[in-house]
């Protein structure tokens, strides 16, 4: 493995690759720093552009966007108490109080250093664990894959927020939409309505960009329209011109919080569907419970920033473990990365390390290099990023709509893809308004083809005899966990409904 990683550094350490990594990180930080946007929006818009790059450069560029976007949300959270991303809401609890007392730069340095450190720990865990996990995955048959996917769906529905039933319905909608096109077994047309554009199914990029990025932007545009434009704010916010040094020794005095946060984030990232926000708040809660001064949290305790940023950035590397080893995205960002892999002819799954080992180890090397570049860009940009955080949304949002359209049109130069994106923008907006999880639908759509194939193969292989489940310990374990998750989620919902 060490020899392959060294060879990967040789492939990754090129001027073109390094420049695109730096560009991806910078774009990610800027977009993450704009309240309401984030790394998922950035990835959804930029995945189609990666079509014109080499596979390594494209994936490294998008990973850089994800890294930068995840940490960028801390900037408005600290400066304006307006988190750029949902997970940065935990950062704002202690970051903004630090900024209000004149320690804005110091707080942003805590956030940046924690983000890079947590990311580095997560990337090293990815390199160490992805091969054993892939080796175990090779022992999986169609029945075991079906059990894993059912478990992932149940896990995602249980923690998607709101109603578990709505989460399951959103997943089922995504799976249903994935069946449009030619049947994978006998090539018969299904719900294509004699439209040749639907023979390959709905375009993944158009569905993802429309339901995630465009729907979010449309929702914000409608909110601005109803409120009559940007709310004017007094210029009484914190200034970033105050210099507050953060010695490296002082930062690493928080090493327990750093390691705890990185491990929590890595654990959450390896489980499909949990997401960055859960990791951030779990880590923040853990740091508060183990602190000698829990009452200081929420008043400007640096441990609150360190715990949050180390955890949410650790998810970035860890969510590639199930993505590469099993072909199952750890979260929606990983789901978008899967679409980039597929665009470049790389099929995620157990055989990925065997068929594309050189590329994967070059990607690992690029991720490690990206952490150093992230530190340099982030530190140099601390006095600058606040400008983007204060940009009026009335100017930013229309430009994002145009970028969505251009990004979806470019790969296939098809107006049909743009129409699909617009349609799913409306679908995503309706789901947001009615409390259905858009993330559940998109992951259901992405995994739907795999789920259908593995389920049908299992039924054919075992002649529809469900009793074979007892002969597979792996299937028993995952189906059992699925039942436990659903019962637990139902009990918690009934408990909260009665209270």
VEXNULUM-708118 format. One record per residue (C-alpha): residue number from 0; chain; x, y, z. Coordinates in pm, 1 decimal. Layout:
// residues N
[NUM, A, [X, Y, Z]],
...
END
This chain:
// residues 499
[0, A, [0.0, 0.0, 0.0]],
[1, A, [284.2, 239.7, 83.6]],
[2, A, [442.8, 187.4, -257.8]],
[3, A, [110.9, 254.9, -429.1]],
[4, A, [60.2, 571.0, -223.8]],
[5, A, [409.9, 695.5, -315.2]],
[6, A, [330.2, 629.4, -681.6]],
[7, A, [2.7, 815.4, -626.1]],
[8, A, [193.6, 1120.8, -501.6]],
[9, A, [399.9, 1108.5, -820.6]],
[10, A, [82.4, 1118.9, -1030.7]],
[11, A, [-87.9, 1381.2, -815.7]],
[12, A, [206.5, 1617.3, -774.1]],
[13, A, [166.3, 1797.2, -1104.8]],
[14, A, [115.6, 2169.1, -1158.3]],
[15, A, [-223.3, 2120.3, -1326.4]],
[16, A, [-354.3, 1897.6, -1049.0]],
[17, A, [-231.1, 2129.2, -772.5]],
[18, A, [-378.1, 2436.3, -942.2]],
[19, A, [-721.6, 2274.6, -980.1]],
[20, A, [-714.2, 2154.1, -619.2]],
[21, A, [-636.4, 2510.5, -508.7]],
[22, A, [-912.3, 2646.4, -733.7]],
[23, A, [-1160.8, 2394.7, -594.9]],
[24, A, [-1076.7, 2481.0, -233.9]],
[25, A, [-1100.6, 2855.1, -301.0]],
[26, A, [-1436.3, 2818.4, -478.6]],
[27, A, [-1563.6, 2592.4, -202.3]],
[28, A, [-1470.3, 2840.5, 70.1]],
[29, A, [-1627.5, 3131.7, -117.4]],
[30, A, [-1954.2, 2947.4, -188.1]],
[31, A, [-1962.7, 2800.0, 162.6]],
[32, A, [-1921.9, 3149.5, 304.1]],
[33, A, [-2239.2, 3270.8, 130.8]],
[34, A, [-2530.1, 3205.0, 369.5]],
[35, A, [-2777.9, 2960.9, 222.7]],
[36, A, [-2538.0, 2797.4, -20.4]],
[37, A, [-2266.2, 2542.4, 65.0]],
[38, A, [-2049.2, 2259.8, -63.0]],
[39, A, [-2344.8, 2055.4, -191.1]],
[40, A, [-2463.1, 2345.4, -407.0]],
[41, A, [-2107.6, 2402.2, -528.9]],
[42, A, [-2063.1, 2034.3, -616.6]],
[43, A, [-2400.9, 2013.2, -788.8]],
[44, A, [-2313.7, 2309.9, -1010.5]],
[45, A, [-1949.7, 2213.3, -1078.6]],
[46, A, [-1982.1, 1837.0, -1138.4]],
[47, A, [-2079.9, 1889.0, -1506.3]],
[48, A, [-1778.6, 2117.9, -1560.8]],
[49, A, [-1546.3, 1838.4, -1445.0]],
[50, A, [-1649.5, 1644.9, -1758.7]],
[51, A, [-1382.1, 1836.7, -1951.2]],
[52, A, [-1097.6, 1748.2, -1712.4]],
[53, A, [-891.7, 1432.9, -1678.4]],
[54, A, [-1039.0, 1184.2, -1426.5]],
[55, A, [-780.2, 1251.2, -1153.2]],
[56, A, [-791.5, 1628.1, -1191.0]],
[57, A, [-1172.0, 1628.3, -1199.5]],
[58, A, [-1218.5, 1421.1, -883.2]],
[59, A, [-938.7, 1604.7, -698.8]],
[60, A, [-1095.8, 1937.7, -799.4]],
[61, A, [-1438.0, 1831.3, -668.3]],
[62, A, [-1290.1, 1692.3, -345.1]],
[63, A, [-1120.7, 2031.2, -301.1]],
[64, A, [-1457.1, 2202.2, -349.5]],
[65, A, [-1609.3, 1974.8, -84.6]],
[66, A, [-1327.2, 2040.4, 163.1]],
[67, A, [-1340.3, 2416.8, 113.6]],
[68, A, [-1720.1, 2434.2, 117.9]],
[69, A, [-1743.8, 2239.7, 442.2]],
[70, A, [-1506.4, 2474.6, 625.2]],
[71, A, [-1626.3, 2791.4, 449.8]],
[72, A, [-1958.6, 2790.6, 631.2]],
[73, A, [-1775.8, 2880.0, 953.8]],
[74, A, [-1685.8, 3226.6, 820.2]],
[75, A, [-2033.1, 3390.6, 826.6]],
[76, A, [-2117.8, 3182.2, 1134.4]],
[77, A, [-1833.7, 3349.5, 1324.3]],
[78, A, [-1853.9, 3698.4, 1172.9]],
[79, A, [-2230.5, 3743.6, 1128.2]],
[80, A, [-2388.7, 3467.0, 1335.6]],
[81, A, [-2535.1, 3349.2, 1005.8]],
[82, A, [-2404.7, 2997.7, 929.0]],
[83, A, [-2313.1, 2949.5, 566.2]],
[84, A, [-2395.0, 2578.7, 598.1]],
[85, A, [-2626.3, 2389.7, 841.3]],
[86, A, [-2339.0, 2222.4, 1025.8]],
[87, A, [-2178.1, 2561.5, 1090.1]],
[88, A, [-2471.6, 2648.7, 1317.5]],
[89, A, [-2282.5, 2469.3, 1595.5]],
[90, A, [-1971.4, 2675.6, 1515.3]],
[91, A, [-2171.3, 2996.3, 1558.3]],
[92, A, [-2258.9, 2908.4, 1918.5]],
[93, A, [-1906.7, 2992.7, 2037.6]],
[94, A, [-1751.9, 3150.9, 1729.1]],
[95, A, [-1975.1, 3455.4, 1718.7]],
[96, A, [-1932.6, 3537.8, 2089.8]],
[97, A, [-1554.9, 3528.4, 2033.6]],
[98, A, [-1591.6, 3764.9, 1739.2]],
[99, A, [-1811.9, 4003.8, 1940.7]],
[100, A, [-1539.4, 4041.2, 2200.2]],
[101, A, [-1280.8, 4124.8, 1931.4]],
[102, A, [-1138.0, 3779.6, 1856.8]],
[103, A, [-1276.3, 3727.0, 1508.0]],
[104, A, [-944.6, 3631.2, 1347.3]],
[105, A, [-856.6, 3409.1, 1638.0]],
[106, A, [-1190.8, 3228.1, 1610.0]],
[107, A, [-1148.3, 3182.3, 1235.2]],
[108, A, [-800.2, 3039.0, 1290.3]],
[109, A, [-939.3, 2789.9, 1540.9]],
[110, A, [-1200.1, 2690.5, 1281.8]],
[111, A, [-947.7, 2661.0, 996.9]],
[112, A, [-684.6, 2466.4, 1191.9]],
[113, A, [-946.1, 2229.9, 1334.4]],
[114, A, [-1097.2, 2174.9, 991.8]],
[115, A, [-763.5, 2088.1, 831.1]],
[116, A, [-654.8, 1865.9, 1120.8]],
[117, A, [-983.4, 1674.4, 1133.7]],
[118, A, [-974.3, 1636.7, 756.8]],
[119, A, [-618.1, 1499.8, 766.3]],
[120, A, [-707.6, 1239.7, 1032.5]],
[121, A, [-1012.1, 1135.6, 830.2]],
[122, A, [-811.0, 1103.2, 507.8]],
[123, A, [-555.4, 878.4, 678.3]],
[124, A, [-835.9, 659.3, 814.9]],
[125, A, [-978.8, 640.6, 462.3]],
[126, A, [-646.7, 518.2, 321.8]],
[127, A, [-606.7, 258.0, 596.3]],
[128, A, [-965.3, 127.2, 601.2]],
[129, A, [-1080.6, 137.0, 239.6]],
[130, A, [-886.9, -174.8, 132.4]],
[131, A, [-1008.4, -398.9, 420.8]],
[132, A, [-1364.3, -274.3, 373.9]],
[133, A, [-1340.5, -341.6, -1.7]],
[134, A, [-1201.1, -689.9, 67.5]],
[135, A, [-1495.5, -764.5, 295.2]],
[136, A, [-1732.5, -623.2, 35.1]],
[137, A, [-1604.3, -875.8, -219.7]],
[138, A, [-1763.9, -1146.4, -4.3]],
[139, A, [-2105.1, -985.7, -52.2]],
[140, A, [-2352.5, -1142.3, -290.9]],
[141, A, [-2678.1, -997.0, -427.3]],
[142, A, [-2865.8, -1088.6, -107.7]],
[143, A, [-2608.8, -916.1, 116.0]],
[144, A, [-2607.1, -604.9, -101.9]],
[145, A, [-2986.5, -592.2, -87.0]],
[146, A, [-2971.6, -612.1, 293.1]],
[147, A, [-2709.4, -334.2, 311.0]],
[148, A, [-2914.6, -106.1, 85.7]],
[149, A, [-3234.9, -168.0, 283.3]],
[150, A, [-3041.3, -84.0, 600.9]],
[151, A, [-2904.7, 235.4, 441.4]],
[152, A, [-3256.5, 340.3, 339.6]],
[153, A, [-3390.1, 278.1, 691.2]],
[154, A, [-3098.2, 462.2, 848.6]],
[155, A, [-3145.6, 760.2, 618.9]],
[156, A, [-3522.3, 773.1, 676.1]],
[157, A, [-3479.9, 751.6, 1052.2]],
[158, A, [-3244.8, 1047.4, 1084.5]],
[159, A, [-3365.0, 1262.2, 793.9]],
[160, A, [-3557.2, 1484.9, 1032.6]],
[161, A, [-3929.3, 1526.3, 1071.6]],
[162, A, [-4132.6, 1217.6, 990.3]],
[163, A, [-3981.8, 874.0, 926.2]],
[164, A, [-4279.2, 795.8, 700.9]],
[165, A, [-4204.5, 1102.7, 489.2]],
[166, A, [-3839.9, 999.1, 469.8]],
[167, A, [-3934.9, 649.2, 349.8]],
[168, A, [-4181.8, 792.6, 97.4]],
[169, A, [-3911.4, 1025.2, -39.4]],
[170, A, [-3672.3, 729.8, -74.9]],
[171, A, [-3939.7, 523.9, -250.2]],
[172, A, [-4001.8, 815.8, -487.6]],
[173, A, [-3631.3, 824.2, -572.8]],
[174, A, [-3622.0, 447.0, -628.9]],
[175, A, [-3932.7, 471.2, -847.1]],
[176, A, [-3779.3, 748.6, -1059.0]],
[177, A, [-3464.6, 537.0, -1105.9]],
[178, A, [-3672.2, 269.6, -1284.3]],
[179, A, [-3750.7, 502.4, -1576.2]],
[180, A, [-3565.8, 388.6, -1889.0]],
[181, A, [-3472.0, 53.1, -2036.2]],
[182, A, [-3506.7, -252.1, -1812.5]],
[183, A, [-3156.2, -368.1, -1707.4]],
[184, A, [-3253.9, -733.6, -1755.1]],
[185, A, [-3445.9, -748.1, -2084.3]],
[186, A, [-3407.8, -391.0, -2220.8]],
[187, A, [-3782.2, -332.3, -2240.5]],
[188, A, [-3888.4, 31.5, -2219.4]],
[189, A, [-4036.9, 149.9, -1888.6]],
[190, A, [-4221.2, 482.2, -1862.6]],
[191, A, [-4023.5, 633.6, -2150.8]],
[192, A, [-4337.0, 744.8, -2342.3]],
[193, A, [-4144.4, 676.9, -2666.9]],
[194, A, [-3903.0, 960.8, -2579.6]],
[195, A, [-3552.5, 857.0, -2681.0]],
[196, A, [-3406.3, 1094.9, -2421.0]],
[197, A, [-3551.2, 871.9, -2146.3]],
[198, A, [-3408.4, 542.5, -2271.9]],
[199, A, [-3104.5, 586.5, -2045.2]],
[200, A, [-3323.2, 704.6, -1760.5]],
[201, A, [-3347.4, 1050.1, -1606.4]],
[202, A, [-3009.7, 1231.6, -1616.3]],
[203, A, [-2851.6, 1211.3, -1270.4]],
[204, A, [-2686.9, 1553.0, -1285.9]],
[205, A, [-3011.0, 1725.5, -1387.8]],
[206, A, [-3205.5, 1555.4, -1107.3]],
[207, A, [-2939.3, 1639.0, -846.7]],
[208, A, [-2884.8, 1999.9, -954.9]],
[209, A, [-3256.5, 2067.3, -990.2]],
[210, A, [-3376.3, 1915.7, -662.8]],
[211, A, [-3081.7, 2029.2, -450.3]],
[212, A, [-2922.8, 2347.1, -584.7]],
[213, A, [-3203.1, 2503.3, -789.6]],
[214, A, [-3477.1, 2424.2, -536.0]],
[215, A, [-3271.9, 2580.7, -256.0]],
[216, A, [-3204.7, 2892.8, -462.0]],
[217, A, [-3569.3, 2924.3, -566.9]],
[218, A, [-3680.7, 2896.0, -206.0]],
[219, A, [-3447.1, 3178.2, -105.8]],
[220, A, [-3558.8, 3393.2, -400.3]],
[221, A, [-3924.1, 3352.2, -298.3]],
[222, A, [-3836.5, 3435.6, 62.0]],
[223, A, [-3659.5, 3753.9, -52.6]],
[224, A, [-3953.9, 3846.5, -275.1]],
[225, A, [-4201.8, 3805.4, 11.0]],
[226, A, [-3985.5, 4005.2, 250.2]],
[227, A, [-3939.5, 4285.9, -2.5]],
[228, A, [-3565.5, 4237.6, -54.0]],
[229, A, [-3258.8, 4221.9, 164.5]],
[230, A, [-3307.9, 4313.6, 526.3]],
[231, A, [-3100.4, 4616.6, 609.0]],
[232, A, [-2860.4, 4563.9, 894.2]],
[233, A, [-2676.6, 4812.4, 1104.8]],
[234, A, [-2303.7, 4808.6, 1064.2]],
[235, A, [-2244.7, 4703.5, 1419.4]],
[236, A, [-2101.4, 4358.0, 1344.0]],
[237, A, [-1754.3, 4244.4, 1433.3]],
[238, A, [-1456.4, 4368.2, 1239.2]],
[239, A, [-1186.4, 4134.8, 1113.8]],
[240, A, [-910.2, 4393.6, 1138.6]],
[241, A, [-836.1, 4300.2, 1499.5]],
[242, A, [-523.1, 4086.7, 1509.5]],
[243, A, [-536.4, 3793.7, 1749.2]],
[244, A, [-254.2, 3544.0, 1723.8]],
[245, A, [-311.4, 3172.9, 1775.4]],
[246, A, [16.2, 2990.3, 1851.2]],
[247, A, [31.9, 2633.3, 1723.9]],
[248, A, [110.7, 2506.9, 2075.1]],
[249, A, [-208.0, 2666.6, 2207.3]],
[250, A, [-416.2, 2513.4, 1931.6]],
[251, A, [-280.8, 2163.3, 1996.2]],
[252, A, [-349.7, 2202.8, 2367.3]],
[253, A, [-704.6, 2114.7, 2257.8]],
[254, A, [-581.7, 1780.2, 2119.0]],
[255, A, [-840.5, 1572.3, 2304.6]],
[256, A, [-1125.1, 1769.5, 2149.5]],
[257, A, [-959.2, 1751.2, 1807.1]],
[258, A, [-917.5, 1373.4, 1815.1]],
[259, A, [-1263.9, 1315.0, 1960.6]],
[260, A, [-1423.8, 1534.9, 1695.3]],
[261, A, [-1227.5, 1374.2, 1412.5]],
[262, A, [-1325.3, 1023.9, 1525.9]],
[263, A, [-1691.7, 1118.6, 1565.6]],
[264, A, [-1692.8, 1279.2, 1221.2]],
[265, A, [-1516.3, 979.9, 1066.4]],
[266, A, [-1759.4, 736.0, 1226.1]],
[267, A, [-2060.5, 933.2, 1107.3]],
[268, A, [-1909.6, 971.5, 760.1]],
[269, A, [-1861.7, 595.7, 719.1]],
[270, A, [-2232.5, 529.6, 780.9]],
[271, A, [-2447.7, 606.8, 476.5]],
[272, A, [-2692.6, 893.2, 505.1]],
[273, A, [-2603.7, 1046.3, 842.2]],
[274, A, [-2456.7, 1369.0, 710.0]],
[275, A, [-2226.0, 1644.6, 826.6]],
[276, A, [-2474.4, 1829.5, 1047.1]],
[277, A, [-2526.2, 1530.6, 1274.7]],
[278, A, [-2148.2, 1489.4, 1314.5]],
[279, A, [-2105.4, 1856.7, 1405.0]],
[280, A, [-2370.2, 1858.2, 1677.5]],
[281, A, [-2270.4, 1517.5, 1815.6]],
[282, A, [-1912.6, 1638.6, 1851.9]],
[283, A, [-2020.3, 1969.7, 2006.2]],
[284, A, [-2238.8, 1784.8, 2256.3]],
[285, A, [-1956.8, 1542.2, 2338.1]],
[286, A, [-1711.2, 1826.4, 2398.7]],
[287, A, [-1957.5, 2002.5, 2626.4]],
[288, A, [-2037.1, 1689.3, 2828.2]],
[289, A, [-1667.6, 1609.8, 2888.2]],
[290, A, [-1562.8, 1967.5, 2961.1]],
[291, A, [-1469.5, 2079.7, 3310.9]],
[292, A, [-1654.9, 2404.5, 3239.8]],
[293, A, [-1965.4, 2308.4, 3039.9]],
[294, A, [-2130.7, 2638.0, 3132.4]],
[295, A, [-1865.5, 2822.4, 2926.7]],
[296, A, [-1997.7, 2672.2, 2601.9]],
[297, A, [-2205.7, 2924.2, 2411.8]],
[298, A, [-2008.9, 3216.5, 2555.6]],
[299, A, [-1698.1, 3190.6, 2336.3]],
[300, A, [-1523.2, 2866.2, 2437.7]],
[301, A, [-1273.7, 2767.4, 2161.5]],
[302, A, [-1346.5, 2399.1, 2231.2]],
[303, A, [-1690.2, 2452.5, 2079.9]],
[304, A, [-1535.1, 2568.1, 1750.9]],
[305, A, [-1266.7, 2297.9, 1755.1]],
[306, A, [-1514.5, 2015.8, 1820.9]],
[307, A, [-1753.7, 2126.2, 1547.2]],
[308, A, [-1505.3, 2198.0, 1271.1]],
[309, A, [-1290.0, 1888.8, 1335.2]],
[310, A, [-1599.9, 1668.8, 1313.2]],
[311, A, [-1770.9, 1818.4, 1009.8]],
[312, A, [-1448.6, 1820.8, 804.8]],
[313, A, [-1366.2, 1463.4, 908.9]],
[314, A, [-1684.2, 1351.9, 733.4]],
[315, A, [-1537.9, 1461.9, 396.6]],
[316, A, [-1275.0, 1188.4, 382.8]],
[317, A, [-1463.2, 919.2, 574.2]],
[318, A, [-1772.4, 928.7, 352.9]],
[319, A, [-1556.6, 800.7, 65.4]],
[320, A, [-1504.2, 469.5, 251.1]],
[321, A, [-1853.8, 332.2, 168.4]],
[322, A, [-1845.5, 521.8, -163.8]],
[323, A, [-1529.6, 349.5, -287.2]],
[324, A, [-1565.1, 17.0, -105.7]],
[325, A, [-1938.0, -45.1, -157.3]],
[326, A, [-2053.8, 210.3, -412.9]],
[327, A, [-2290.1, 352.9, -149.0]],
[328, A, [-2257.4, 729.0, -88.3]],
[329, A, [-2191.2, 829.9, 270.7]],
[330, A, [-2386.6, 1153.1, 221.6]],
[331, A, [-2522.2, 1374.0, -54.2]],
[332, A, [-2178.2, 1520.7, -134.9]],
[333, A, [-2043.7, 1169.1, -184.9]],
[334, A, [-2350.0, 1093.6, -398.8]],
[335, A, [-2255.9, 1382.8, -626.8]],
[336, A, [-1896.0, 1257.8, -636.5]],
[337, A, [-2029.6, 919.5, -752.0]],
[338, A, [-2190.9, 1096.0, -1047.6]],
[339, A, [-1849.5, 1247.0, -1129.3]],
[340, A, [-1689.5, 902.0, -1110.3]],
[341, A, [-1953.4, 765.0, -1346.0]],
[342, A, [-1909.4, 1055.6, -1589.0]],
[343, A, [-1543.0, 954.7, -1622.4]],
[344, A, [-1618.9, 585.0, -1668.6]],
[345, A, [-1532.8, 476.7, -1314.0]],
[346, A, [-1788.6, 255.6, -1140.3]],
[347, A, [-1769.8, 281.7, -758.8]],
[348, A, [-1786.0, -47.1, -573.5]],
[349, A, [-1579.7, -341.1, -448.8]],
[350, A, [-1388.0, -379.1, -777.2]],
[351, A, [-1289.9, -13.2, -789.9]],
[352, A, [-958.9, -68.8, -609.6]],
[353, A, [-871.4, -353.2, -847.3]],
[354, A, [-974.6, -189.1, -1173.0]],
[355, A, [-871.0, 170.6, -1096.0]],
[356, A, [-616.5, 129.1, -813.6]],
[357, A, [-365.7, 375.0, -961.2]],
[358, A, [-629.3, 646.1, -991.0]],
[359, A, [-764.2, 585.8, -639.4]],
[360, A, [-422.0, 609.3, -474.6]],
[361, A, [-346.9, 921.6, -677.8]],
[362, A, [-676.8, 1058.6, -544.2]],
[363, A, [-569.7, 972.6, -186.8]],
[364, A, [-242.0, 1158.4, -243.7]],
[365, A, [-434.8, 1454.4, -388.6]],
[366, A, [-655.0, 1465.0, -78.8]],
[367, A, [-351.6, 1477.7, 151.4]],
[368, A, [-194.1, 1751.1, -61.2]],
[369, A, [-526.3, 1937.8, -58.6]],
[370, A, [-511.2, 1966.3, 319.9]],
[371, A, [-184.6, 2161.7, 300.7]],
[372, A, [-322.7, 2381.2, 22.8]],
[373, A, [-639.5, 2434.7, 225.8]],
[374, A, [-436.5, 2559.2, 520.3]],
[375, A, [-240.8, 2805.4, 303.3]],
[376, A, [-544.2, 2944.0, 118.5]],
[377, A, [-758.8, 2957.3, 429.9]],
[378, A, [-499.0, 3141.6, 635.1]],
[379, A, [-423.4, 3390.0, 358.4]],
[380, A, [-792.2, 3454.5, 298.7]],
[381, A, [-904.5, 3519.0, 656.5]],
[382, A, [-908.3, 3900.0, 604.2]],
[383, A, [-1085.5, 3857.5, 268.8]],
[384, A, [-1355.7, 3591.9, 305.7]],
[385, A, [-1580.1, 3815.8, 518.4]],
[386, A, [-1647.7, 4025.7, 207.1]],
[387, A, [-1818.0, 3731.8, 36.4]],
[388, A, [-2016.8, 3650.8, 348.5]],
[389, A, [-2171.5, 3999.2, 333.2]],
[390, A, [-2261.7, 3984.1, -38.6]],
[391, A, [-2632.8, 4058.4, -94.6]],
[392, A, [-2825.8, 3744.2, -180.0]],
[393, A, [-3034.6, 3939.3, -431.0]],
[394, A, [-2726.4, 3957.2, -655.7]],
[395, A, [-2587.8, 3611.1, -584.8]],
[396, A, [-2896.6, 3391.7, -629.8]],
[397, A, [-2986.3, 3482.3, -993.9]],
[398, A, [-2626.8, 3412.7, -1094.8]],
[399, A, [-2648.3, 3068.3, -932.9]],
[400, A, [-2963.8, 2991.5, -1135.3]],
[401, A, [-2775.2, 3073.3, -1456.6]],
[402, A, [-2481.6, 2857.7, -1344.7]],
[403, A, [-2718.9, 2567.4, -1279.8]],
[404, A, [-2860.1, 2589.5, -1630.8]],
[405, A, [-2520.6, 2621.0, -1796.7]],
[406, A, [-2371.7, 2341.8, -1586.7]],
[407, A, [-2648.7, 2096.5, -1676.7]],
[408, A, [-2652.4, 2193.1, -2046.5]],
[409, A, [-2279.5, 2167.5, -2115.6]],
[410, A, [-2206.8, 1789.8, -2079.6]],
[411, A, [-2469.0, 1666.3, -2329.1]],
[412, A, [-2562.3, 2003.7, -2480.6]],
[413, A, [-2922.1, 1896.5, -2432.1]],
[414, A, [-3211.4, 2128.3, -2354.0]],
[415, A, [-3399.8, 1818.6, -2238.4]],
[416, A, [-3156.5, 1795.1, -1944.6]],
[417, A, [-3224.5, 2160.9, -1863.5]],
[418, A, [-3599.2, 2094.1, -1872.4]],
[419, A, [-3554.3, 1798.2, -1635.1]],
[420, A, [-3351.9, 2020.7, -1403.0]],
[421, A, [-3624.4, 2287.6, -1400.9]],
[422, A, [-3890.4, 2025.5, -1334.3]],
[423, A, [-3697.3, 1882.5, -1042.9]],
[424, A, [-3634.9, 2232.4, -914.1]],
[425, A, [-4011.7, 2259.3, -873.5]],
[426, A, [-4029.5, 1908.7, -724.1]],
[427, A, [-3753.0, 1987.5, -477.4]],
[428, A, [-3918.2, 2315.4, -377.2]],
[429, A, [-4252.2, 2140.6, -320.0]],
[430, A, [-4082.5, 1872.1, -110.0]],
[431, A, [-3906.1, 2134.6, 101.9]],
[432, A, [-4233.9, 2317.6, 162.2]],
[433, A, [-4417.9, 1999.7, 261.6]],
[434, A, [-4147.8, 1856.8, 487.4]],
[435, A, [-4026.1, 1574.4, 261.6]],
[436, A, [-3651.7, 1514.7, 249.7]],
[437, A, [-3495.7, 1602.9, -85.9]],
[438, A, [-3176.2, 1426.3, 22.6]],
[439, A, [-3371.9, 1101.7, 75.2]],
[440, A, [-3518.8, 1125.8, -273.4]],
[441, A, [-3182.8, 1193.1, -441.2]],
[442, A, [-3004.3, 909.6, -259.0]],
[443, A, [-3299.7, 680.0, -336.0]],
[444, A, [-3265.5, 777.3, -703.4]],
[445, A, [-2889.9, 716.1, -705.0]],
[446, A, [-2912.2, 380.7, -526.8]],
[447, A, [-3235.5, 272.1, -693.5]],
[448, A, [-3069.3, 100.3, -989.0]],
[449, A, [-2831.8, -91.1, -763.8]],
[450, A, [-3116.1, -188.2, -530.4]],
[451, A, [-3335.8, -312.4, -815.2]],
[452, A, [-3053.9, -514.1, -969.4]],
[453, A, [-2943.9, -680.4, -645.9]],
[454, A, [-3304.5, -754.2, -541.6]],
[455, A, [-3396.0, -909.9, -876.0]],
[456, A, [-3074.1, -1110.6, -885.0]],
[457, A, [-3149.3, -1241.3, -536.0]],
[458, A, [-3502.6, -1341.0, -633.1]],
[459, A, [-3378.5, -1520.8, -945.0]],
[460, A, [-3082.1, -1684.2, -773.2]],
[461, A, [-3283.9, -1818.1, -480.0]],
[462, A, [-3609.6, -1870.0, -675.5]],
[463, A, [-3795.5, -1620.5, -453.2]],
[464, A, [-3729.7, -1831.7, -143.3]],
[465, A, [-3693.0, -1576.5, 138.8]],
[466, A, [-3591.1, -1847.2, 384.4]],
[467, A, [-3235.1, -1828.3, 245.1]],
[468, A, [-3189.5, -1513.5, 452.9]],
[469, A, [-3123.6, -1732.3, 758.8]],
[470, A, [-2827.7, -1888.0, 576.9]],
[471, A, [-2647.8, -1551.2, 548.4]],
[472, A, [-2523.0, -1401.3, 877.0]],
[473, A, [-2450.6, -1070.6, 702.6]],
[474, A, [-2803.9, -1045.6, 565.2]],
[475, A, [-2953.2, -1140.9, 902.7]],
[476, A, [-2745.2, -873.8, 1076.5]],
[477, A, [-2842.1, -593.0, 837.0]],
[478, A, [-3209.4, -686.8, 814.6]],
[479, A, [-3218.3, -711.4, 1194.6]],
[480, A, [-3059.8, -368.0, 1229.2]],
[481, A, [-3313.4, -235.0, 980.5]],
[482, A, [-3605.5, -359.3, 1191.5]],
[483, A, [-3447.6, -215.4, 1507.8]],
[484, A, [-3394.8, 122.6, 1340.2]],
[485, A, [-3750.3, 144.0, 1211.4]],
[486, A, [-3901.0, 41.0, 1546.3]],
[487, A, [-3677.3, 284.2, 1734.5]],
[488, A, [-3765.6, 571.0, 1499.7]],
[489, A, [-4136.4, 491.1, 1526.0]],
[490, A, [-4114.1, 476.9, 1907.9]],
[491, A, [-3931.5, 811.3, 1924.2]],
[492, A, [-4190.0, 973.8, 1697.9]],
[493, A, [-4480.0, 838.8, 1901.4]],
[494, A, [-4307.7, 951.8, 2221.4]],
[495, A, [-4250.6, 1303.4, 2089.3]],
[496, A, [-4609.9, 1312.4, 1961.5]],
[497, A, [-4749.1, 1223.7, 2302.0]],
[498, A, [-4534.3, 1472.9, 2489.5]],
END
